[in-house]
């Protein structure tokens, strides 16, 4: 899978704003379970190398910022960017929506959503997407789903009486 977009300047600014050294960032990345050394942090900040998705997610946690900030984007424009904005790896999101990881990765690569209604509802909930947002970043080819089928059901206990 391709590396996500990355803004070295944002990462450097975020680290400096926290008063952290590159060594401290590397140490905290290791605490997060993402093996990192100081030379890798320097490579990211110089733009020589960009972090992989799992590294980007951990780096956002370490630097107390959003992944979208580190990607240098305002709002997500692709399914991949929406997933990273919510800090999901492909494997974790695929598992969470009940889809094979390879099939999910193919959906992101091709911009085609093959999910059924249950998988689509789970994707919308997990990525905090509306059906319209999903339709803007993908083409739907699987079993039919519609905005109407994804609307929340009314809850009679929440209806006020006059």
C-alpha positions in Angstrom: 0.0 0.0 0.0 1.2 3.5 -0.7 2.4 5.8 2.0 -0.1 8.5 3.1 0.6 12.1 2.4 2.7 13.7 5.0 3.7 17.3 6.0 7.2 17.3 7.5 6.8 21.0 8.5 3.6 20.2 10.5 5.3 17.3 12.3 8.4 19.4 13.2 6.2 22.3 14.4 4.0 20.0 16.5 7.1 18.4 18.1 8.6 21.8 18.9 5.4 23.1 20.3 5.3 20.2 22.7 9.0 20.9 23.6 10.0 17.4 22.6 13.3 16.3 21.1 13.4 13.8 18.2 14.8 11.3 20.7 11.7 11.7 22.9 9.4 11.3 19.9 11.2 8.0 19.0 10.9 6.8 22.6 7.2 7.5 22.7 6.7 5.8 19.4 8.3 2.8 20.8 6.0 3.0 23.9 3.1 3.0 21.4 4.4 -0.3 20.0 5.8 1.2 16.8 9.6 0.6 16.6 11.2 4.0 15.8 14.7 5.4 16.2 15.8 9.1 16.2 17.2 8.8 12.6 13.7 7.9 11.4 12.2 10.9 13.1 14.8 13.1 11.5 14.0 11.6 8.1 10.3 12.3 8.5 10.9 15.9 9.6 13.3 16.6 6.8 10.9 15.1 4.2 13.5 12.5 3.2 11.0 9.8 4.1 7.4 9.7 5.0 5.8 7.5 7.7 3.8 4.4 6.9 0.2 4.4 7.9 0.7 2.7 11.3 3.6 5.1 12.0 1.5 8.2 11.0 -1.3 7.1 13.4 1.1 6.6 16.3 3.0 9.8 15.5 -0.3 11.7 15.7 -0.9 10.3 19.2 2.6 11.1 20.3 2.4 14.7 18.9 -1.1 15.2 20.2 -2.5 16.2 16.8 -4.9 14.8 14.2 -3.6 12.6 11.4 -5.2 15.0 8.9 -2.9 17.7 10.3 0.2 15.5 9.7 -1.1 14.6 6.3 -1.3 18.3 5.5 -5.0 18.2 4.5 -8.0 20.1 5.8 -10.7 17.7 5.1 -10.4 14.1 3.9 -11.1 13.6 0.2 -10.7 9.9 -0.3 -11.8 6.8 1.6 -8.2 6.2 2.7 -8.0 9.7 4.1 -11.2 9.3 6.0 -9.9 6.0 7.4 -6.6 7.6 8.5 -8.5 10.6 10.0 -10.2 8.2 12.3 -6.9 6.4 13.0 -7.8 3.0 11.6 -5.4 0.6 9.8 -6.8 -1.2 6.8 -6.8 -4.5 8.7 -8.6 -3.0 11.8 -11.3 -1.3 9.7 -11.8 -4.2 7.5 -12.3 -6.5 10.5 -14.6 -3.9 12.1 -16.9 -3.8 9.1 -16.8 -7.5 8.6 -14.9 -7.5 5.3 -11.8 -9.4 4.2 -8.7 -7.1 4.4 -7.7 -7.6 0.8 -11.2 -6.8 -0.4 -11.3 -3.6 1.7 -7.8 -2.6 0.4 -9.0 -3.1 -3.1 -12.0 -0.9 -2.4 -9.7 2.0 -1.3 -7.4 1.5 -4.2 -10.1 1.4 -6.9 -12.5 3.8 -5.2 -15.3 1.3 -5.4 -17.3 0.2 -2.4 -18.4 -3.4 -2.6 -20.0 -3.6 0.9 -23.5 -4.8 1.7 -25.9 -2.8 3.8 -24.5 -4.1 7.1 -20.9 -3.4 6.1 -21.9 0.0 4.7 -23.7 1.0 7.9 -20.7 -0.1 9.9 -18.3 1.9 7.7 -20.4 5.0 7.9 -20.6 4.7 11.7 -16.9 4.0 12.2 -15.6 6.7 9.9 -18.4 9.2 10.9 -19.4 9.5 7.3 -22.8 10.4 5.8 -24.0 8.3 2.8 -23.5 11.4 0.6 -19.8 11.6 1.7 -19.3 7.9 1.0 -20.9 8.3 -2.4 -18.6 11.2 -3.2 -15.4 9.1 -2.6 -16.6 5.8 -4.0 -18.7 4.1 -6.6 -21.1 1.6 -5.1 -21.1 -1.8 -6.9 -22.3 -4.3 -4.3 -25.7 -5.1 -3.1 -27.9 -2.0 -3.2 -27.7 0.5 -0.4 -29.3 3.9 -0.2 -29.2 7.0 1.9 -32.7 6.1 3.1 -31.6 2.6 4.3 -28.8 4.2 6.3 -30.9 6.8 8.2 -31.0 6.3 11.9 -34.3 4.7 13.1 -36.5 6.9 15.2 -36.6 6.1 18.8 -40.2 6.3 20.2 -38.9 6.9 23.7 -37.3 10.1 22.6 -40.5 11.6 21.2 -41.8 14.4 23.3 -45.5 14.7 24.1 -47.2 18.0 24.4 
